[in-house]
Amino acid sequence: MKNTALTPHSFLIGKWNVEMVHTALPKPLNWEDSFEWVEESFIIWHWQGKNEVPKATSIIGRNENKSGIIYTMLYYDNRGVSRILEMSFEDGLWKYSRLDSDFSQRFEGMVNEDRNVIKGKGEVSKDGGETWNDDFSIIYTRIK
């Protein structure tokens, strides 16, 4: 039986073309990501990355101890970086973020009506979330 707590995110299941424009890179990058069920309990996200963008794996689940609809994403990439992010999806807006005193991140992506395109942007903060700067813009397009 699939984890029904993840139903709002099940639209992600499948393969996606990714186009990212990163503020630190001279040109846009393209690659392919995939989302899959893991033992029908979690969603695993394989981020293939390219060049300076790391290859990463995230596992998405829900913390039943939290009130409301808040999800947790465990992130690990080929640089050896591990992070825990909070995630939500409501009214077509997919968000994930983490606050830390020296390096915080947040992402917001708007999912189109047929759920085949996600347009979003990421921001970073180096002062615990007081000041946010653009990090990247990104477009996910479902591979049919």
Protein Blocks (a to p, Z undefined) as FASTA:
>chain_A
ZZfklmmmmmmgccdddddddfkbcbdcddddddddehhlaccdddebghjlccdddddd
ddfkbgcjddddddddfkopacddddddeehiacdddddfklccdddddddfkopaccdd
ddddfegomaccdfbdcdddddZZ
